[in-house]
Amino acid sequence: MNLDTMIDLEGGRISREIFVSRDIFDREQEQVFTRAWLFVGHESQVPNPGDFFVSRMGTESVILCRDQAGALHVFLNSCRHRGMKICRYEQGNTSLFVCPYHSWSYTTDGKLQGVPLYRVLYEGTLNRDDWSLVEVAKLATYKGTVWATWDPQAPEFLTYLGDAVDHLDQVLDCRDGRPGGSEVIGVHKWILPANWKFAAENFLGDTYHNPSHRSVDMIGIGPSAQRGAKGRRDNEYEGGQHVWVSFPAGHGVHSVLSRPDPEYGGSYQQYPEVDEYFRHCFEARKQRLGTERARLLPFTGNLFPNASYHGRQPRGICVWHPHGATETEAWRFFLVDADAPASVKDVLRRFYMRYSGPAGMTEQDDMENWLYATAASQGPIARRHPFNYQQSIGAFRTGDPLPGDVSLQMTEQNARNYYRVWRGYMQGDPWAALIGAPALRAAAE
């Protein structure tokens, strides 16, 4: 397995093997998903002591929960006795997690509490403190989102994010510019027969695939009810400068710098109350942040390795959980401002479902691309021929007009950078791959 040959960044060629090989998939689980920071959930899903939400990290089930003292934890969802899944509900509230196999029970801070027939079978042998639930090495919260890593040597989360944080902020902050304030109003989950990296790569900034959504643009299902690509987007984007930015840790985003004198264009004219709410948010954001800071708007992005986002409409975080080399479980966490009026949340919820998810118009287009690309890469002849990643090679500027490697035209630089970092993880030294990120290297030393 020669990854330097498979990932030819100078020539812009990447082997199809990395999308279909079981050996590579198994190596990813060990080298990437045990070391990178992974999105687990949102604090709004576990607001009270005893609340839990069952999530995933790579192929493994984990429990995000809030203990009786209010502290957050992320545990491997596996009993320490014989490995049974101790929590089989998607979410809820409990004082104890009880394994349905042999009834070992654990408190919400992970401690082993109940062991049937303890005095008869285990007295003097079993030290309960040694058999707590397996907990992640590091946990971080950021503006309501919850992230975790199994690697105690991983850099701190904000260091890991680097300058990509400015773009993530646009997703998590309130529409009127107040920091944070989002909540999850629903999660879509579905399985598709495609490699997880196709989805992550799509959100890095692949605007080149827009012809795939031609049918959606023709019928005008967007928030403005207009036909054409701009009809399914937030009108704040109109007339702005699109930018594609990649970062040393492997993150990539597609954002927009709005016009210096942006005006509210009206995105929800068919819902006057909702349109007025967004008009108010638009004006308040300009006043709170200032015209220059308010120009940065989110479009899409992917935080290495598998947490993607839509920045405006539909606003949410997408996580691509690997099942196998050719199967992915997709989760979409839909976000709204927590204090938005109920009528606004209801309109957004209905639009999000129309637009995204397994029955959404655009998601069906994307899934068709990913699953056919996966299927078409499994044959012996196809696997001899690499994919082409030569789009806009070298056409970027570092730190201009934003931090990172910035392109002002459609580019595959974000994808090339992503696979550079992916290769570093796969070769067992992720921090060595983070060229140009001294803070990350220092944190790892």
KEDO-832577 format. One record per residue (C-alpha): x, y, z; residue number from 0; chain; residue in one letter. Coordinates in steps of 0.25 Angstrom, whole numbers, plus 5000, padded with zeros to 4 digits. Example, Ala and Ser with C-alpha at 12.3 -4.5 7.8 and 13.67 -1.06 7.14 Angstrom:
<<5049; 4982; 5031>; 0; "A"; "A">
<<5055; 4996; 5029>; 1; "A"; "S">
***
This chain:
<<5000; 5000; 5000>; 0; "A"; "M">
<<5008; 5012; 4995>; 1; "A"; "N">
<<5000; 5024; 4999>; 2; "A"; "L">
<<5010; 5034; 4993>; 3; "A"; "D">
<<5007; 5027; 4979>; 4; "A"; "T">
<<4992; 5027; 4982>; 5; "A"; "M">
<<4991; 5042; 4986>; 6; "A"; "I">
<<4999; 5049; 4975>; 7; "A"; "D">
<<4996; 5063; 4979>; 8; "A"; "L">
<<5006; 5070; 4969>; 9; "A"; "E">
<<5000; 5062; 4958>; 10; "A"; "G">
<<4986; 5064; 4963>; 11; "A"; "G">
<<4983; 5049; 4962>; 12; "A"; "R">
<<4977; 5041; 4973>; 13; "A"; "I">
<<4975; 5026; 4973>; 14; "A"; "S">
<<4960; 5020; 4973>; 15; "A"; "R">
<<4966; 5009; 4983>; 16; "A"; "E">
<<4965; 5019; 4995>; 17; "A"; "I">
<<4949; 5019; 4993>; 18; "A"; "F">
<<4947; 5004; 4991>; 19; "A"; "V">
<<4958; 4996; 4998>; 20; "A"; "S">
<<4954; 4989; 5011>; 21; "A"; "R">
<<4969; 4989; 5016>; 22; "A"; "D">
<<4969; 5004; 5014>; 23; "A"; "I">
<<4956; 5006; 5021>; 24; "A"; "F">
<<4961; 4997; 5033>; 25; "A"; "D">
<<4974; 5006; 5034>; 26; "A"; "R">
<<4965; 5019; 5034>; 27; "A"; "E">
<<4958; 5014; 5046>; 28; "A"; "Q">
<<4971; 5012; 5053>; 29; "A"; "E">
<<4979; 5024; 5048>; 30; "A"; "Q">
<<4969; 5035; 5046>; 31; "A"; "V">
<<4956; 5032; 5054>; 32; "A"; "F">
<<4964; 5029; 5067>; 33; "A"; "T">
<<4972; 5042; 5066>; 34; "A"; "R">
<<4964; 5053; 5060>; 35; "A"; "A">
<<4954; 5062; 5067>; 36; "A"; "W">
<<4940; 5057; 5063>; 37; "A"; "L">
<<4926; 5063; 5064>; 38; "A"; "F">
<<4918; 5056; 5074>; 39; "A"; "V">
<<4905; 5065; 5076>; 40; "A"; "G">
<<4900; 5078; 5082>; 41; "A"; "H">
<<4897; 5082; 5096>; 42; "A"; "E">
<<4883; 5085; 5093>; 43; "A"; "S">
<<4881; 5070; 5091>; 44; "A"; "Q">
<<4885; 5068; 5106>; 45; "A"; "V">
<<4880; 5080; 5114>; 46; "A"; "P">
<<4877; 5074; 5127>; 47; "A"; "N">
<<4885; 5064; 5137>; 48; "A"; "P">
<<4882; 5050; 5133>; 49; "A"; "G">
<<4880; 5054; 5118>; 50; "A"; "D">
<<4887; 5045; 5108>; 51; "A"; "F">
<<4888; 5044; 5092>; 52; "A"; "F">
<<4894; 5032; 5086>; 53; "A"; "V">
<<4904; 5036; 5075>; 54; "A"; "S">
<<4916; 5031; 5067>; 55; "A"; "R">
<<4931; 5032; 5066>; 56; "A"; "M">
<<4935; 5025; 5053>; 57; "A"; "G">
<<4929; 5011; 5054>; 58; "A"; "T">
<<4927; 5011; 5069>; 59; "A"; "E">
<<4914; 5015; 5076>; 60; "A"; "S">
<<4916; 5025; 5087>; 61; "A"; "V">
<<4907; 5032; 5098>; 62; "A"; "I">
<<4907; 5047; 5100>; 63; "A"; "L">
<<4901; 5049; 5113>; 64; "A"; "C">
<<4900; 5060; 5125>; 65; "A"; "R">
<<4903; 5054; 5138>; 66; "A"; "D">
<<4895; 5057; 5151>; 67; "A"; "Q">
<<4905; 5069; 5154>; 68; "A"; "A">
<<4902; 5075; 5140>; 69; "A"; "G">
<<4916; 5071; 5134>; 70; "A"; "A">
<<4917; 5065; 5120>; 71; "A"; "L">
<<4923; 5052; 5116>; 72; "A"; "H">
<<4925; 5043; 5104>; 73; "A"; "V">
<<4926; 5028; 5107>; 74; "A"; "F">
<<4928; 5016; 5098>; 75; "A"; "L">
<<4914; 5010; 5097>; 76; "A"; "N">
<<4919; 4996; 5101>; 77; "A"; "S">
<<4918; 4988; 5115>; 78; "A"; "C">
<<4932; 4985; 5121>; 79; "A"; "R">
<<4927; 4971; 5124>; 80; "A"; "H">
<<4924; 4965; 5110>; 81; "A"; "R">
<<4922; 4977; 5101>; 82; "A"; "G">
<<4907; 4978; 5100>; 83; "A"; "M">
<<4902; 4991; 5095>; 84; "A"; "K">
<<4897; 4997; 5109>; 85; "A"; "I">
<<4888; 5008; 5103>; 86; "A"; "C">
<<4879; 5004; 5092>; 87; "A"; "R">
<<4870; 5016; 5091>; 88; "A"; "Y">
<<4874; 5028; 5082>; 89; "A"; "E">
<<4872; 5038; 5093>; 90; "A"; "Q">
<<4865; 5040; 5107>; 91; "A"; "G">
<<4868; 5042; 5122>; 92; "A"; "N">
<<4873; 5032; 5132>; 93; "A"; "T">
<<4880; 5031; 5145>; 94; "A"; "S">
<<4886; 5018; 5141>; 95; "A"; "L">
<<4891; 5011; 5129>; 96; "A"; "F">
<<4888; 4996; 5131>; 97; "A"; "V">
<<4893; 4985; 5122>; 98; "A"; "C">
<<4882; 4976; 5117>; 99; "A"; "P">
<<4891; 4964; 5116>; 100; "A"; "Y">
<<4896; 4962; 5130>; 101; "A"; "H">
<<4891; 4975; 5137>; 102; "A"; "S">
<<4904; 4982; 5140>; 103; "A"; "W">
<<4899; 4996; 5143>; 104; "A"; "S">
<<4907; 5009; 5141>; 105; "A"; "Y">
<<4904; 5023; 5147>; 106; "A"; "T">
<<4903; 5035; 5137>; 107; "A"; "T">
<<4918; 5039; 5140>; 108; "A"; "D">
<<4922; 5025; 5135>; 109; "A"; "G">
<<4925; 5018; 5149>; 110; "A"; "K">
<<4921; 5003; 5150>; 111; "A"; "L">
<<4911; 5003; 5161>; 112; "A"; "Q">
<<4903; 4990; 5161>; 113; "A"; "G">
<<4908; 4976; 5159>; 114; "A"; "V">
<<4898; 4964; 5161>; 115; "A"; "P">
<<4903; 4954; 5172>; 116; "A"; "L">
<<4915; 4963; 5174>; 117; "A"; "Y">
<<4918; 4957; 5188>; 118; "A"; "R">
<<4916; 4943; 5184>; 119; "A"; "V">
<<4924; 4944; 5171>; 120; "A"; "L">
<<4933; 4956; 5171>; 121; "A"; "Y">
<<4937; 4960; 5185>; 122; "A"; "E">
<<4951; 4962; 5187>; 123; "A"; "G">
<<4954; 4960; 5172>; 124; "A"; "T">
<<4946; 4971; 5164>; 125; "A"; "L">
<<4951; 4986; 5166>; 126; "A"; "N">
<<4939; 4994; 5161>; 127; "A"; "R">
<<4948; 5006; 5159>; 128; "A"; "D">
<<4956; 4999; 5149>; 129; "A"; "D">
<<4943; 4995; 5141>; 130; "A"; "W">
<<4936; 5008; 5138>; 131; "A"; "S">
<<4931; 5011; 5124>; 132; "A"; "L">
<<4942; 5015; 5114>; 133; "A"; "V">
<<4942; 5030; 5113>; 134; "A"; "E">
<<4948; 5039; 5102>; 135; "A"; "V">
<<4962; 5045; 5104>; 136; "A"; "A">
<<4958; 5059; 5101>; 137; "A"; "K">
<<4944; 5066; 5100>; 138; "A"; "L">
<<4941; 5080; 5096>; 139; "A"; "A">
<<4929; 5089; 5094>; 140; "A"; "T">
<<4928; 5100; 5085>; 141; "A"; "Y">
<<4916; 5109; 5084>; 142; "A"; "K">
<<4907; 5098; 5087>; 143; "A"; "G">
<<4914; 5087; 5079>; 144; "A"; "T">
<<4921; 5075; 5085>; 145; "A"; "V">
<<4934; 5069; 5080>; 146; "A"; "W">
<<4943; 5058; 5085>; 147; "A"; "A">
<<4955; 5050; 5082>; 148; "A"; "T">
<<4961; 5037; 5087>; 149; "A"; "W">
<<4975; 5042; 5085>; 150; "A"; "D">
<<4981; 5049; 5098>; 151; "A"; "P">
<<4992; 5055; 5089>; 152; "A"; "Q">
<<4983; 5062; 5080>; 153; "A"; "A">
<<4984; 5077; 5080>; 154; "A"; "P">
<<4973; 5085; 5087>; 155; "A"; "E">
<<4960; 5087; 5079>; 156; "A"; "F">
<<4962; 5101; 5076>; 157; "A"; "L">
<<4976; 5099; 5072>; 158; "A"; "T">
<<4971; 5088; 5063>; 159; "A"; "Y">
<<4961; 5097; 5057>; 160; "A"; "L">
<<4971; 5108; 5054>; 161; "A"; "G">
<<4965; 5119; 5045>; 162; "A"; "D">
<<4954; 5111; 5040>; 163; "A"; "A">
<<4947; 5115; 5053>; 164; "A"; "V">
<<4943; 5128; 5047>; 165; "A"; "D">
<<4935; 5121; 5037>; 166; "A"; "H">
<<4929; 5111; 5046>; 167; "A"; "L">
<<4925; 5123; 5055>; 168; "A"; "D">
<<4915; 5127; 5044>; 169; "A"; "Q">
<<4908; 5114; 5045>; 170; "A"; "V">
<<4907; 5114; 5060>; 171; "A"; "L">
<<4905; 5129; 5063>; 172; "A"; "D">
<<4891; 5135; 5063>; 173; "A"; "C">
<<4886; 5141; 5050>; 174; "A"; "R">
<<4887; 5155; 5057>; 175; "A"; "D">
<<4902; 5153; 5060>; 176; "A"; "G">
<<4901; 5149; 5075>; 177; "A"; "R">
<<4911; 5138; 5078>; 178; "A"; "P">
<<4906; 5124; 5079>; 179; "A"; "G">
<<4891; 5122; 5081>; 180; "A"; "G">
<<4887; 5111; 5072>; 181; "A"; "S">
<<4879; 5098; 5075>; 182; "A"; "E">
<<4876; 5085; 5068>; 183; "A"; "V">
<<4862; 5084; 5064>; 184; "A"; "I">
<<4863; 5070; 5058>; 185; "A"; "G">
<<4873; 5059; 5052>; 186; "A"; "V">
<<4871; 5052; 5039>; 187; "A"; "H">
<<4878; 5038; 5038>; 188; "A"; "K">
<<4880; 5029; 5027>; 189; "A"; "W">
<<4889; 5019; 5020>; 190; "A"; "I">
<<4895; 5020; 5006>; 191; "A"; "L">
<<4904; 5011; 4998>; 192; "A"; "P">
<<4916; 5020; 4996>; 193; "A"; "A">
<<4929; 5023; 5002>; 194; "A"; "N">
<<4929; 5034; 5013>; 195; "A"; "W">
<<4940; 5042; 5007>; 196; "A"; "K">
<<4931; 5045; 4995>; 197; "A"; "F">
<<4921; 5053; 5004>; 198; "A"; "A">
<<4932; 5060; 5012>; 199; "A"; "A">
<<4939; 5064; 4999>; 200; "A"; "E">
<<4926; 5069; 4993>; 201; "A"; "N">
<<4925; 5079; 5005>; 202; "A"; "F">
<<4939; 5084; 5004>; 203; "A"; "L">
<<4934; 5093; 4993>; 204; "A"; "G">
<<4931; 5085; 4981>; 205; "A"; "D">
<<4923; 5096; 4974>; 206; "A"; "T">
<<4926; 5089; 4960>; 207; "A"; "Y">
<<4915; 5079; 4962>; 208; "A"; "H">
<<4904; 5089; 4962>; 209; "A"; "N">
<<4898; 5084; 4949>; 210; "A"; "P">
<<4894; 5072; 4957>; 211; "A"; "S">
<<4883; 5081; 4964>; 212; "A"; "H">
<<4877; 5086; 4951>; 213; "A"; "R">
<<4864; 5080; 4953>; 214; "A"; "S">
<<4863; 5086; 4967>; 215; "A"; "V">
<<4866; 5100; 4961>; 216; "A"; "D">
<<4856; 5098; 4951>; 217; "A"; "M">
<<4844; 5096; 4960>; 218; "A"; "I">
<<4849; 5107; 4971>; 219; "A"; "G">
<<4847; 5100; 4984>; 220; "A"; "I">
<<4857; 5110; 4991>; 221; "A"; "G">
<<4853; 5119; 5002>; 222; "A"; "P">
<<4851; 5130; 4992>; 223; "A"; "S">
<<4842; 5121; 4983>; 224; "A"; "A">
<<4850; 5127; 4971>; 225; "A"; "Q">
<<4855; 5118; 4960>; 226; "A"; "R">
<<4870; 5116; 4957>; 227; "A"; "G">
<<4881; 5113; 4966>; 228; "A"; "A">
<<4880; 5126; 4974>; 229; "A"; "K">
<<4865; 5122; 4977>; 230; "A"; "G">
<<4870; 5111; 4987>; 231; "A"; "R">
<<4880; 5120; 4994>; 232; "A"; "R">
<<4880; 5132; 5004>; 233; "A"; "D">
<<4879; 5145; 4996>; 234; "A"; "N">
<<4890; 5151; 5004>; 235; "A"; "E">
<<4900; 5144; 4995>; 236; "A"; "Y">
<<4895; 5151; 4983>; 237; "A"; "E">
<<4907; 5160; 4977>; 238; "A"; "G">
<<4917; 5154; 4987>; 239; "A"; "G">
<<4931; 5149; 4984>; 240; "A"; "Q">
<<4931; 5134; 4986>; 241; "A"; "H">
<<4944; 5128; 4993>; 242; "A"; "V">
<<4949; 5114; 4994>; 243; "A"; "W">
<<4959; 5113; 5006>; 244; "A"; "V">
<<4967; 5101; 5011>; 245; "A"; "S">
<<4974; 5100; 5025>; 246; "A"; "F">
<<4986; 5092; 5030>; 247; "A"; "P">
<<4978; 5083; 5038>; 248; "A"; "A">
<<4971; 5078; 5026>; 249; "A"; "G">
<<4958; 5086; 5027>; 250; "A"; "H">
<<4952; 5093; 5015>; 251; "A"; "G">
<<4941; 5103; 5013>; 252; "A"; "V">
<<4933; 5110; 5002>; 253; "A"; "H">
<<4929; 5124; 5008>; 254; "A"; "S">
<<4924; 5137; 5002>; 255; "A"; "V">
<<4929; 5151; 5004>; 256; "A"; "L">
<<4917; 5159; 5002>; 257; "A"; "S">
<<4917; 5173; 4995>; 258; "A"; "R">
<<4923; 5184; 5004>; 259; "A"; "P">
<<4909; 5191; 5004>; 260; "A"; "D">
<<4900; 5179; 5005>; 261; "A"; "P">
<<4885; 5181; 5005>; 262; "A"; "E">
<<4874; 5171; 5010>; 263; "A"; "Y">
<<4869; 5164; 4998>; 264; "A"; "G">
<<4857; 5157; 5004>; 265; "A"; "G">
<<4857; 5141; 5004>; 266; "A"; "S">
<<4844; 5138; 5010>; 267; "A"; "Y">
<<4834; 5147; 5003>; 268; "A"; "Q">
<<4823; 5136; 5003>; 269; "A"; "Q">
<<4824; 5136; 5018>; 270; "A"; "Y">
<<4823; 5151; 5023>; 271; "A"; "P">
<<4826; 5148; 5037>; 272; "A"; "E">
<<4838; 5140; 5034>; 273; "A"; "V">
<<4843; 5150; 5024>; 274; "A"; "D">
<<4842; 5161; 5034>; 275; "A"; "E">
<<4850; 5153; 5045>; 276; "A"; "Y">
<<4861; 5151; 5035>; 277; "A"; "F">
<<4861; 5165; 5031>; 278; "A"; "R">
<<4862; 5169; 5046>; 279; "A"; "H">
<<4874; 5159; 5048>; 280; "A"; "C">
<<4881; 5165; 5035>; 281; "A"; "F">
<<4880; 5179; 5040>; 282; "A"; "E">
<<4884; 5175; 5054>; 283; "A"; "A">
<<4896; 5167; 5050>; 284; "A"; "R">
<<4902; 5179; 5042>; 285; "A"; "K">
<<4900; 5188; 5054>; 286; "A"; "Q">
<<4906; 5178; 5064>; 287; "A"; "R">
<<4918; 5173; 5055>; 288; "A"; "L">
<<4920; 5185; 5046>; 289; "A"; "G">
<<4919; 5185; 5031>; 290; "A"; "T">
<<4933; 5179; 5029>; 291; "A"; "E">
<<4932; 5167; 5039>; 292; "A"; "R">
<<4918; 5165; 5035>; 293; "A"; "A">
<<4922; 5162; 5020>; 294; "A"; "R">
<<4927; 5148; 5023>; 295; "A"; "L">
<<4916; 5138; 5020>; 296; "A"; "L">
<<4916; 5123; 5021>; 297; "A"; "P">
<<4913; 5114; 5009>; 298; "A"; "F">
<<4918; 5100; 5012>; 299; "A"; "T">
<<4930; 5094; 5018>; 300; "A"; "G">
<<4936; 5081; 5024>; 301; "A"; "N">
<<4944; 5080; 5037>; 302; "A"; "L">
<<4954; 5068; 5036>; 303; "A"; "F">
<<4950; 5057; 5035>; 304; "A"; "P">
<<4935; 5056; 5034>; 305; "A"; "N">
<<4927; 5067; 5039>; 306; "A"; "A">
<<4921; 5076; 5029>; 307; "A"; "S">
<<4912; 5088; 5029>; 308; "A"; "Y">
<<4902; 5096; 5021>; 309; "A"; "H">
<<4903; 5110; 5026>; 310; "A"; "G">
<<4890; 5117; 5023>; 311; "A"; "R">
<<4878; 5110; 5017>; 312; "A"; "Q">
<<4877; 5099; 5020>; 313; "A"; "P">
<<4886; 5102; 5033>; 314; "A"; "R">
<<4892; 5089; 5039>; 315; "A"; "G">
<<4903; 5080; 5042>; 316; "A"; "I">
<<4905; 5067; 5034>; 317; "A"; "C">
<<4913; 5055; 5039>; 318; "A"; "V">
<<4917; 5044; 5030>; 319; "A"; "W">
<<4919; 5032; 5039>; 320; "A"; "H">
<<4927; 5020; 5032>; 321; "A"; "P">
<<4920; 5007; 5032>; 322; "A"; "H">
<<4929; 5000; 5022>; 323; "A"; "G">
<<4938; 5004; 5010>; 324; "A"; "A">
<<4925; 5005; 5001>; 325; "A"; "T">
<<4914; 5009; 5012>; 326; "A"; "E">
<<4912; 5021; 5020>; 327; "A"; "T">
<<4902; 5025; 5030>; 328; "A"; "E">
<<4898; 5040; 5028>; 329; "A"; "A">
<<4893; 5049; 5040>; 330; "A"; "W">
<<4888; 5063; 5038>; 331; "A"; "R">
<<4887; 5072; 5050>; 332; "A"; "F">
<<4877; 5083; 5046>; 333; "A"; "F">
<<4880; 5096; 5054>; 334; "A"; "L">
<<4872; 5109; 5057>; 335; "A"; "V">
<<4874; 5120; 5066>; 336; "A"; "D">
<<4868; 5115; 5080>; 337; "A"; "A">
<<4861; 5128; 5082>; 338; "A"; "D">
<<4855; 5130; 5068>; 339; "A"; "A">
<<4839; 5131; 5068>; 340; "A"; "P">
<<4832; 5117; 5067>; 341; "A"; "A">
<<4826; 5121; 5053>; 342; "A"; "S">
<<4840; 5123; 5048>; 343; "A"; "V">
<<4845; 5110; 5053>; 344; "A"; "K">
<<4833; 5103; 5047>; 345; "A"; "D">
<<4835; 5109; 5033>; 346; "A"; "V">
<<4850; 5105; 5034>; 347; "A"; "L">
<<4847; 5091; 5039>; 348; "A"; "R">
<<4838; 5089; 5027>; 349; "A"; "R">
<<4848; 5095; 5017>; 350; "A"; "F">
<<4860; 5087; 5023>; 351; "A"; "Y">
<<4852; 5074; 5020>; 352; "A"; "M">
<<4848; 5078; 5006>; 353; "A"; "R">
<<4863; 5082; 5003>; 354; "A"; "Y">
<<4871; 5072; 5010>; 355; "A"; "S">
<<4872; 5058; 5016>; 356; "A"; "G">
<<4868; 5044; 5009>; 357; "A"; "P">
<<4855; 5050; 5003>; 358; "A"; "A">
<<4861; 5064; 5001>; 359; "A"; "G">
<<4862; 5069; 4986>; 360; "A"; "M">
<<4877; 5072; 4986>; 361; "A"; "T">
<<4881; 5061; 4995>; 362; "A"; "E">
<<4876; 5051; 4985>; 363; "A"; "Q">
<<4884; 5057; 4974>; 364; "A"; "D">
<<4897; 5056; 4983>; 365; "A"; "D">
<<4894; 5042; 4987>; 366; "A"; "M">
<<4893; 5038; 4973>; 367; "A"; "E">
<<4906; 5044; 4969>; 368; "A"; "N">
<<4913; 5037; 4981>; 369; "A"; "W">
<<4907; 5023; 4980>; 370; "A"; "L">
<<4910; 5022; 4965>; 371; "A"; "Y">
<<4924; 5027; 4967>; 372; "A"; "A">
<<4926; 5017; 4978>; 373; "A"; "T">
<<4920; 5006; 4970>; 374; "A"; "A">
<<4928; 5010; 4957>; 375; "A"; "A">
<<4941; 5009; 4965>; 376; "A"; "S">
<<4941; 4994; 4969>; 377; "A"; "Q">
<<4944; 4987; 4956>; 378; "A"; "G">
<<4958; 4983; 4953>; 379; "A"; "P">
<<4959; 4992; 4941>; 380; "A"; "I">
<<4953; 5004; 4948>; 381; "A"; "A">
<<4963; 5003; 4959>; 382; "A"; "R">
<<4975; 5004; 4950>; 383; "A"; "R">
<<4971; 5018; 4946>; 384; "A"; "H">
<<4971; 5030; 4956>; 385; "A"; "P">
<<4962; 5041; 4958>; 386; "A"; "F">
<<4966; 5055; 4953>; 387; "A"; "N">
<<4968; 5066; 4963>; 388; "A"; "Y">
<<4975; 5076; 4954>; 389; "A"; "Q">
<<4965; 5087; 4955>; 390; "A"; "Q">
<<4971; 5101; 4958>; 391; "A"; "S">
<<4985; 5095; 4962>; 392; "A"; "I">
<<4993; 5106; 4968>; 393; "A"; "G">
<<4982; 5116; 4967>; 394; "A"; "A">
<<4981; 5121; 4981>; 395; "A"; "F">
<<4987; 5132; 4990>; 396; "A"; "R">
<<4991; 5130; 5004>; 397; "A"; "T">
<<4985; 5139; 5014>; 398; "A"; "G">
<<4978; 5148; 5004>; 399; "A"; "D">
<<4967; 5153; 5006>; 400; "A"; "P">
<<4965; 5143; 5018>; 401; "A"; "L">
<<4974; 5134; 5026>; 402; "A"; "P">
<<4977; 5120; 5019>; 403; "A"; "G">
<<4980; 5117; 5005>; 404; "A"; "D">
<<4969; 5125; 4997>; 405; "A"; "V">
<<4964; 5123; 4983>; 406; "A"; "S">
<<4955; 5132; 4976>; 407; "A"; "L">
<<4950; 5122; 4966>; 408; "A"; "Q">
<<4945; 5108; 4966>; 409; "A"; "M">
<<4956; 5099; 4971>; 410; "A"; "T">
<<4960; 5085; 4976>; 411; "A"; "E">
<<4971; 5091; 4985>; 412; "A"; "Q">
<<4962; 5088; 4997>; 413; "A"; "N">
<<4961; 5074; 4993>; 414; "A"; "A">
<<4976; 5073; 4990>; 415; "A"; "R">
<<4979; 5078; 5003>; 416; "A"; "N">
<<4969; 5069; 5010>; 417; "A"; "Y">
<<4976; 5057; 5004>; 418; "A"; "Y">
<<4990; 5062; 5008>; 419; "A"; "R">
<<4985; 5062; 5022>; 420; "A"; "V">
<<4978; 5049; 5021>; 421; "A"; "W">
<<4991; 5043; 5016>; 422; "A"; "R">
<<4998; 5048; 5028>; 423; "A"; "G">
<<4988; 5041; 5037>; 424; "A"; "Y">
<<4989; 5028; 5030>; 425; "A"; "M">
<<5004; 5028; 5030>; 426; "A"; "Q">
<<5004; 5029; 5045>; 427; "A"; "G">
<<5008; 5044; 5047>; 428; "A"; "D">
<<4997; 5054; 5045>; 429; "A"; "P">
<<5004; 5065; 5051>; 430; "A"; "W">
<<5016; 5064; 5041>; 431; "A"; "A">
<<5006; 5066; 5030>; 432; "A"; "A">
<<5001; 5080; 5036>; 433; "A"; "L">
<<5011; 5088; 5028>; 434; "A"; "I">
<<5010; 5103; 5032>; 435; "A"; "G">
<<5003; 5100; 5045>; 436; "A"; "A">
<<5014; 5102; 5056>; 437; "A"; "P">
<<5004; 5103; 5067>; 438; "A"; "A">
<<4998; 5089; 5064>; 439; "A"; "L">
<<5012; 5083; 5063>; 440; "A"; "R">
<<5016; 5090; 5076>; 441; "A"; "A">
<<5003; 5084; 5083>; 442; "A"; "A">
<<5006; 5070; 5078>; 443; "A"; "A">
<<5021; 5071; 5083>; 444; "A"; "E">
***
